[in-house]
């Protein structure tokens, strides 16, 4: 006689726990989708544009930031002081726009600057 009421009580409790578990699982999955970090596309260095004119091929990226310890060859481009610079000759440690005679020339019409 005691078995039926105990079984029914346990059965109802398990059913309630299962329902709570399912609701929690769906709620967690919905929150996980909203909290997921967005994936950022990393540009392929092979497609980096080196155009020095106002031509925009659809993909124009800012040149790398100028670094004091870097050696730059003639024609290399860099970004320094919110401007794009092109090396006139081989240079190392010479800040763009600071030397006399200049080792860098300002590139006003670089596609990155035109898009700004």
N, C-alpha and C positions, 0 to 999 in steps of 0.2 A: 503494500500500500504506500509506503514512503518513497518507493522508487519513482513513480510517475511524477509527483510534484517536484522532486529534486531534479529529475531529468528535464522536465519542462523549464525549470528555473535556469539550469545550466545552459540549456538550448537557447533560451531567450537572451541570456547574457552573452553567449558566444555569437549569436546573430547580431546583437548590438555592437559588440567589439569589432566584428567583421565589417559592418557598415561604417563604423568610425574609421577603421583602417583604410577602406576603399576611398572614402571622402578625403582623408588626409593625403593619400597617395596622389589622387588627382589634383588636389590643391597644391602639393609640392611640385608636381610636374608643371603646372601652369605658372607658378612663381619662378621655377628654374628657367623657363623659356623667356620670361621677361627680364631676368637678371643676367642672362648670358651676355658676355662681352661681344661686341661687334668685331668681326674679322676685318682687319685692314689689309688691303692689297699692297704688297711691296712692289714698287716698280722694278722692272728688269733693267739692270745697268746696261745691257747690250742695246737697249732701245733709247738710251739717253740722247737727247737732241743736243748737238753742238753747233747749231745754226747761229751765226752772228748777225743775221739780218732780222727784219721784222716778220719773216716768213714763219707761219705757224703751221706745222705739219700735223697738228692735233695733239701731239705729246711734246710738251716743252717743260723741262724741269729746271729748277734753279741749280747752277753749278755748286760744287762742294764748297763749304766754308773755307776761307783762306787759313792756313796753318803756318805758324812761324817755322816749325821744324821741317816742313815739306820743301822739296826741291821741285821747281816748276820749269818745264821746258818751253821753248818759244811756241806760242800758240795755245798753251794751256789756259783754261778759264777758271776763275774762282769767284766766290761771292764774299764781299767784305764791305762793311759800312753801308749796307742796304743798296749796294751797287754791284754790277757785274764787271769784272776786269779780265783783260787778256794779256798774257805775258809777251813782252816785246822781244825778250831774249831770255836765256837760261838765268834763273834767279833762285836764291835760297835765303830765306829770312828777311827779304826786302818787302816791307809792307806796301800794298798797292796805294798809289797816290802820294807817297811820302818821299821818294828819292829824286835827286837831281844828278845826272839826267834820269828821266823816268824809265823804269824797267817794266812798267805796266801801262796799258792804255784802257781808258774807260770805254765800255761797250754800251752806249745809250740805247741802241736799237735791238738788243738781245730779246728774243721772243718772250723770255720770262718777265722782263721789265715792261714790255709792250702790254702784256696781259694784266698788269697791276692796275 
